[in-house]
Amino acid sequence: MRLAGLRTWCVLILLSASGPVGLPAAAEDYEGKPIGQIAFEPSEQPLTPEELSELTGLKKNGPLHLSAIRDALVKLVATGRFSDVAVDAVLDGDQVNLRFLTKSNWFVGQVSVSSVPAPPSTGQLINATGLSLGAAYFAEDLKRAEEGLRRV
């Protein structure tokens, strides 16, 4: 689905841990516990580690507040650099390890046409694709661009 040219964002919070009998921990079991590791997967992100740290506002050994997790997710999604963000929080002793699972957005780069005899002109063909430099890229855009080229 699109809203003003952007996809609606799906944000998931996954809280999982094993207690002594293998039962998942309740969300309140995480509240106030010190944060252990903070990791992002995949390791290659569209933002620097410093930018990610600043956006999330979460600090190692600081207390975890679920409201801070929600705020971090909202800020990450608001950058427009991610198509999906989820958090996996795992109790590890008296600490909570956080893993941000992200999927990067793709954007349209240069659109060009070459080696096509006129008419139509290369400009007409580029316009027929409907692709705009810097716009978010979705797989269905390629199919629509191909249909536009065939129509012209």
C-alpha positions as YAML, in Angstrom:
chain: A
units: angstrom
residues:
- id: 1
  name: MET
  ca: [0.00, 0.00, 0.00]
- id: 2
  name: ARG
  ca: [1.21, 3.54, -0.70]
- id: 3
  name: LEU
  ca: [0.44, 6.75, 1.10]
- id: 4
  name: ALA
  ca: [1.58, 9.90, -0.73]
- id: 5
  name: GLY
  ca: [4.24, 7.86, -2.56]
- id: 6
  name: LEU
  ca: [5.58, 6.15, 0.55]
- id: 7
  name: ARG
  ca: [4.90, 2.72, 1.90]
- id: 8
  name: THR
  ca: [3.22, 2.37, 5.22]
- id: 9
  name: TRP
  ca: [5.71, 1.05, 7.73]
- id: 10
  name: CYS
  ca: [5.40, -2.18, 9.55]
- id: 11
  name: VAL
  ca: [6.96, -2.02, 12.99]
- id: 12
  name: LEU
  ca: [7.21, -5.10, 15.11]
- id: 13
  name: ILE
  ca: [8.43, -5.51, 18.63]
- id: 14
  name: LEU
  ca: [9.52, -9.03, 19.36]
- id: 15
  name: LEU
  ca: [10.22, -9.82, 22.95]
- id: 16
  name: SER
  ca: [11.54, -13.29, 23.53]
- id: 17
  name: ALA
  ca: [13.40, -14.98, 26.33]
- id: 18
  name: SER
  ca: [13.52, -18.25, 28.12]
- id: 19
  name: GLY
  ca: [12.81, -18.47, 31.80]
- id: 20
  name: PRO
  ca: [13.89, -21.35, 33.98]
- id: 21
  name: VAL
  ca: [11.09, -23.54, 32.61]
- id: 22
  name: GLY
  ca: [11.35, -22.35, 28.99]
- id: 23
  name: LEU
  ca: [8.37, -20.00, 29.15]
- id: 24
  name: PRO
  ca: [8.56, -16.61, 27.41]
- id: 25
  name: ALA
  ca: [9.17, -13.66, 29.71]
- id: 26
  name: ALA
  ca: [6.44, -11.05, 30.06]
- id: 27
  name: ALA
  ca: [7.11, -7.53, 28.78]
- id: 28
  name: GLU
  ca: [7.24, -6.19, 32.33]
- id: 29
  name: ASP
  ca: [10.15, -8.58, 33.04]
- id: 30
  name: TYR
  ca: [12.29, -6.37, 30.76]
- id: 31
  name: GLU
  ca: [11.32, -3.01, 32.23]
- id: 32
  name: GLY
  ca: [14.15, -1.33, 34.16]
- id: 33
  name: LYS
  ca: [16.71, -4.08, 33.51]
- id: 34
  name: PRO
  ca: [20.15, -2.89, 32.38]
- id: 35
  name: ILE
  ca: [20.78, -3.01, 28.65]
- id: 36
  name: GLY
  ca: [23.54, -5.43, 27.66]
- id: 37
  name: GLN
  ca: [24.41, -5.53, 23.98]
- id: 38
  name: ILE
  ca: [22.79, -3.37, 21.30]
- id: 39
  name: ALA
  ca: [23.22, -4.79, 17.81]
- id: 40
  name: PHE
  ca: [21.84, -4.04, 14.36]
- id: 41
  name: GLU
  ca: [21.24, -6.72, 11.73]
- id: 42
  name: PRO
  ca: [22.37, -6.76, 9.08]
- id: 43
  name: SER
  ca: [25.65, -5.27, 10.26]
- id: 44
  name: GLU
  ca: [25.81, -3.00, 7.19]
- id: 45
  name: GLN
  ca: [23.31, -0.19, 7.80]
- id: 46
  name: PRO
  ca: [22.39, 2.92, 5.80]
- id: 47
  name: LEU
  ca: [23.30, 5.06, 8.83]
- id: 48
  name: THR
  ca: [26.56, 5.21, 10.80]
- id: 49
  name: PRO
  ca: [26.79, 3.54, 14.22]
- id: 50
  name: GLU
  ca: [26.93, 7.02, 15.77]
- id: 51
  name: GLU
  ca: [23.74, 8.08, 13.98]
- id: 52
  name: LEU
  ca: [21.99, 4.87, 15.03]
- id: 53
  name: SER
  ca: [23.04, 5.35, 18.64]
- id: 54
  name: GLU
  ca: [21.85, 8.95, 18.65]
- id: 55
  name: LEU
  ca: [18.52, 8.03, 17.05]
- id: 56
  name: THR
  ca: [17.76, 5.19, 19.44]
- id: 57
  name: GLY
  ca: [18.92, 7.02, 22.55]
- id: 58
  name: LEU
  ca: [19.62, 3.63, 24.14]
- id: 59
  name: LYS
  ca: [22.85, 3.17, 26.07]
- id: 60
  name: LYS
  ca: [24.64, 0.02, 27.14]
- id: 61
  name: ASN
  ca: [24.23, -0.56, 30.91]
- id: 62
  name: GLY
  ca: [21.41, 2.00, 31.00]
- id: 63
  name: PRO
  ca: [17.96, 0.93, 32.19]
- id: 64
  name: LEU
  ca: [15.60, -0.41, 29.56]
- id: 65
  name: HIS
  ca: [12.21, 1.23, 29.27]
- id: 66
  name: LEU
  ca: [9.73, -0.16, 26.77]
- id: 67
  name: SER
  ca: [8.64, 3.40, 25.97]
- id: 68
  name: ALA
  ca: [12.25, 4.08, 24.89]
- id: 69
  name: ILE
  ca: [12.08, 1.07, 22.54]
- id: 70
  name: ARG
  ca: [8.88, 2.45, 20.99]
- id: 71
  name: ASP
  ca: [10.48, 5.89, 20.61]
- id: 72
  name: ALA
  ca: [13.59, 4.35, 19.01]
- id: 73
  name: LEU
  ca: [11.47, 2.43, 16.48]
- id: 74
  name: VAL
  ca: [9.49, 5.55, 15.58]
- id: 75
  name: LYS
  ca: [12.70, 7.56, 15.08]
- id: 76
  name: LEU
  ca: [14.34, 4.86, 12.95]
- id: 77
  name: VAL
  ca: [11.29, 4.53, 10.71]
- id: 78
  name: ALA
  ca: [10.97, 8.33, 10.44]
- id: 79
  name: THR
  ca: [14.40, 8.51, 8.76]
- id: 80
  name: GLY
  ca: [12.85, 6.91, 5.67]
- id: 81
  name: ARG
  ca: [15.90, 4.68, 5.33]
- id: 82
  name: PHE
  ca: [14.15, 1.50, 6.48]
- id: 83
  name: SER
  ca: [11.23, -0.46, 5.03]
- id: 84
  name: ASP
  ca: [10.94, -2.58, 8.17]
- id: 85
  name: VAL
  ca: [12.31, -2.37, 11.70]
- id: 86
  name: ALA
  ca: [11.84, -4.88, 14.50]
- id: 87
  name: VAL
  ca: [13.45, -5.35, 17.90]
- id: 88
  name: ASP
  ca: [14.36, -8.67, 19.42]
- id: 89
  name: ALA
  ca: [14.94, -8.34, 23.16]
- id: 90
  name: VAL
  ca: [16.43, -11.31, 25.02]
- id: 91
  name: LEU
  ca: [16.97, -11.64, 28.74]
- id: 92
  name: ASP
  ca: [20.54, -12.68, 29.46]
- id: 93
  name: GLY
  ca: [20.94, -13.06, 33.20]
- id: 94
  name: ASP
  ca: [20.11, -9.70, 34.71]
- id: 95
  name: GLN
  ca: [20.59, -7.81, 31.41]
- id: 96
  name: VAL
  ca: [18.56, -7.39, 28.23]
- id: 97
  name: ASN
  ca: [20.31, -7.79, 24.88]
- id: 98
  name: LEU
  ca: [18.69, -5.81, 22.07]
- id: 99
  name: ARG
  ca: [18.89, -6.69, 18.41]
- id: 100
  name: PHE
  ca: [17.40, -4.28, 15.85]
- id: 101
  name: LEU
  ca: [16.38, -6.20, 12.73]
- id: 102
  name: THR
  ca: [16.17, -3.83, 9.77]
- id: 103
  name: LYS
  ca: [15.41, -3.90, 6.08]
- id: 104
  name: SER
  ca: [16.74, -0.96, 4.12]
- id: 105
  name: ASN
  ca: [14.72, 1.09, 1.68]
- id: 106
  name: TRP
  ca: [15.90, 1.36, -1.90]
- id: 107
  name: PHE
  ca: [15.71, 4.55, -3.94]
- id: 108
  name: VAL
  ca: [15.59, 5.24, -7.66]
- id: 109
  name: GLY
  ca: [18.95, 6.35, -9.02]
- id: 110
  name: GLN
  ca: [19.70, 7.67, -12.48]
- id: 111
  name: VAL
  ca: [17.12, 6.76, -15.11]
- id: 112
  name: SER
  ca: [18.53, 6.70, -18.65]
- id: 113
  name: VAL
  ca: [17.76, 5.25, -22.06]
- id: 114
  name: SER
  ca: [20.42, 4.43, -24.64]
- id: 115
  name: SER
  ca: [20.71, 2.88, -28.11]
- id: 116
  name: VAL
  ca: [17.06, 3.39, -29.04]
- id: 117
  name: PRO
  ca: [16.26, 4.93, -32.44]
- id: 118
  name: ALA
  ca: [13.89, 7.92, -32.38]
- id: 119
  name: PRO
  ca: [10.97, 8.34, -32.33]
- id: 120
  name: PRO
  ca: [10.13, 8.23, -29.48]
- id: 121
  name: SER
  ca: [12.85, 10.40, -27.97]
- id: 122
  name: THR
  ca: [14.93, 9.26, -25.02]
- id: 123
  name: GLY
  ca: [13.15, 11.90, -22.88]
- id: 124
  name: GLN
  ca: [9.75, 10.47, -23.78]
- id: 125
  name: LEU
  ca: [10.93, 6.98, -22.89]
- id: 126
  name: ILE
  ca: [12.40, 8.11, -19.56]
- id: 127
  name: ASN
  ca: [9.13, 9.88, -18.71]
- id: 128
  name: ALA
  ca: [7.17, 6.76, -19.70]
- id: 129
  name: THR
  ca: [8.88, 4.79, -16.94]
- id: 130
  name: GLY
  ca: [7.29, 6.98, -14.28]
- id: 131
  name: LEU
  ca: [10.47, 6.62, -12.22]
- id: 132
  name: SER
  ca: [11.70, 9.72, -10.40]
- id: 133
  name: LEU
  ca: [15.23, 10.24, -9.16]
- id: 134
  name: GLY
  ca: [15.38, 9.80, -5.39]
- id: 135
  name: ALA
  ca: [11.91, 8.28, -5.05]
- id: 136
  name: ALA
  ca: [11.52, 5.16, -2.93]
- id: 137
  name: TYR
  ca: [11.88, 2.04, -5.10]
- id: 138
  name: PHE
  ca: [9.49, -0.88, -4.94]
- id: 139
  name: ALA
  ca: [9.55, -4.03, -7.09]
- id: 140
  name: GLU
  ca: [6.14, -3.25, -8.58]
- id: 141
  name: ASP
  ca: [7.60, 0.04, -9.93]
- id: 142
  name: LEU
  ca: [9.79, -1.91, -12.35]
- id: 143
  name: LYS
  ca: [6.78, -3.72, -13.81]
- id: 144
  name: ARG
  ca: [4.89, -0.44, -14.16]
- id: 145
  name: ALA
  ca: [7.95, 1.19, -15.81]
- id: 146
  name: GLU
  ca: [8.19, -1.66, -18.32]
- id: 147
  name: GLU
  ca: [4.48, -1.33, -19.14]
- id: 148
  name: GLY
  ca: [4.94, 2.41, -19.66]
- id: 149
  name: LEU
  ca: [7.83, 1.81, -22.05]
- id: 150
  name: ARG
  ca: [5.84, -0.74, -24.05]
- id: 151
  name: ARG
  ca: [2.87, 1.65, -24.25]
- id: 152
  name: VAL
  ca: [5.05, 4.44, -25.72]
...
